Amino acid sequence: MSAKLKRKLLIGVLVTAVIIYFCAKTLKGLHPGALFHLNIHWGVVALSIAVYIFANYIRGLAFTFGIDRGMDWLTAFQVMGIGHAANMIFPLHAGEGLRAAFFPPDYSAMRRTKLMVISATADTIAIILIALLAIPFSGFMDPKLLKALWILAILCVAGAVLFVLVLLVVPRLRKYSKDYLSLDMAKMMFWVMLSWFLLLVSTWLGVGAFGYRGGEAVSMSLAVFAATNIINFIPASPGAIGLFEYGVILGLGGLGIARDTALAVALLLHMIQYAALLPMGAVLYFQALHGKYGKALKEEWRKKGG
């Protein structure tokens, strides 16, 4: 077995061990056991988990059917799914950087960076647009969150204007960007928006698992979506533990929901995220390892057997 392959395998084993350790440590803070004493429709929870996983698959299609048609759907799913799963166990949104390792091996560092930046920008735009629409329809009136939302919206518009101006005056940047500023970019935004809409549906199902129905469930899910995703811009604890719960309590508090009830909803919604992302991320991670190193290992074993 070559030294290079041994190093890769050793890194893979170490990363796996670290992921398992942080996974156990992170999940310890959720205390999901308290939820089993509540009257929750677990079939609806299972459906919410399935929709959450499907939303991540759809997010990957933003590459395959959008700005990078050469990337197959499985690789795109691995890039998005492993990155989001890593965010649930590593602090400071570290999964955003880790996903770079799972792009096709022939991609240059520049190409990987551009794809990650474009993907993150598309997510930010989608979150702000949906949140701007969600707040009026939810009936949420908390002034702090409304102020934060408007600040983000203004920053987003200002950033877009600045980007256009820079493109006009910096030819090299214009050259780097011309491959992506096309119809494929619009198609990418469609898939990104669809994925975030599905995440909103997953939240609605999670709220509905408590027995909330009709307009009340819609208002609650919209308020939770806006509050948690705006707060999640702050890079902090693994899986935004603490921040996510605060966002749910803030969002539902703006609708007059009691704190204890809001906390129970927060724990369930957070548990749905972990139940969706960790198994999905683990499967995609080991599948990626098999795809990258499986052939090399078989070749080494074949040589030793011969």
Secondary structure, DSSP 4 states (H G I P E B T S, - for coil): --HHHHHHHHHHHHHHHHHHHHHHHHHTTT-GGGGGGS---HHHHHHHHHHHHHHHHHHHHHIIIII-TTS-HHHHHHHHHHHHHHHTTSSTTTHHHHGGGGS-TT--HHHHHHHHHHHHHHHHHHHHHHHHHHHHHHT---HHHHHHHHHHHHHHHHHHHHHHHHHHH-HHHHHHHTTTSSHHHHHHHHHHHHHHHHHHHHHHHHHHTTT--HHHHHHHHHHHHHHHHHHTTS--SGGGTTHHHHHHHHHHHTTT--HHHHHHHHHHHHHHHHHHHHHHHHHHHHHHHHHHHHHHHHHHHHHHH-
